Amino acid sequence: MGRLFLLLQGLWTKADNGVWSFEEIPDYQRESLIINRTDSFEGLIERIRITLNLGIFDAGGFDLSTT
């Protein structure tokens, strides 16, 4: 069974006191994804990029498993 996630687009900012806040872009249409436990991290990134029309990710030798 998967979990439902809501994709929001916006900007994270960090205040002087160290507290982070997220400001959602008001005109952005929210998207949702169902993510399964068996989904790989790389597969998840690809699904998000496709959903947000960001194109296919080219790691260029960057190993996502070590980050």
Secondary structure, DSSP 8 states (H G I E B T S, - for coil): --EEEEE--EEEEE-TTS-EEEEE-TT---EEEEE-TT--HHHHHHHHHHHTT------TT--GGG-
